[in-house]
Amino acid sequence: MRFANQSILLVEDDEVDAMTVKRALKDLHVTNPLVLRENGEEALAYLRDPNNEKPCLILLDLNMPVMGGIEFLQVDKHDDALKAIPVIVLTTSQEQQDKVASFNLGVAGYMAKPVAYQQFVEVMRTINAYWTISEIPQ
């Protein structure tokens, strides 16, 4: 990712999926620090803490306890301090309504989590390539 010093916030409750994201980013030589939060509530607390630098990108799972991804987006995308941070949904959800709701709430992308690791690396490569060449408002 071009914003090498800025973190990527991963909002994911599944430990295996979180490790897969870390491994894929490492395999792709993405050096951004990865911050992990296990649900939307924890992610919002992190984002609203003035001691934390805002991430350059949020990778968001939808199916989580406490506060799921759609609920997180409903808060995040209506918060003037947070809404400009690009969010990419990374989920196992096959529900069309989740996809529609995510885009209606302003996500930058929606990716299904593939089961095979190599396919997952390709998904992460696509995300990395896009955000490396995209201009993100500062």
Rosetta blueprint (number, residue, H / E / L):
1 M L
2 R L
3 F L
4 A L
5 N L
6 Q L
7 S L
8 I E
9 L E
10 L E
11 V E
12 E L
13 D L
14 D L
15 E H
16 V H
17 D H
18 A H
19 M H
20 T H
21 V H
22 K H
23 R H
24 A H
25 L H
26 K H
27 D H
28 L L
29 H L
30 V L
31 T L
32 N L
33 P L
34 L E
35 V E
36 L E
37 R E
38 E L
39 N L
40 G H
41 E H
42 E H
43 A H
44 L H
45 A H
46 Y H
47 L H
48 R H
49 D L
50 P L
51 N L
52 N L
53 E L
54 K L
55 P L
56 C L
57 L E
58 I E
59 L E
60 L E
61 D L
62 L L
63 N L
64 M L
65 P L
66 V L
67 M L
68 G L
69 G H
70 I H
71 E H
72 F H
73 L H
74 Q H
75 V H
76 D H
77 K L
78 H L
79 D L
80 D L
81 A L
82 L L
83 K L
84 A L
85 I L
86 P L
87 V E
88 I E
89 V E
90 L E
91 T E
92 T L
93 S L
94 Q L
95 E L
96 Q H
97 Q H
98 D H
99 K H
100 V H
101 A H
102 S H
103 F H
104 N H
105 L L
106 G L
107 V L
108 A L
109 G E
110 Y E
111 M E
112 A E
113 K L
114 P L
115 V L
116 A L
117 Y H
118 Q H
119 Q H
120 F H
121 V H
122 E H
123 V H
124 M H
125 R H
126 T H
127 I H
128 N H
129 A H
130 Y H
131 W H
132 T H
133 I H
134 S L
135 E L
136 I L
137 P L
138 Q L
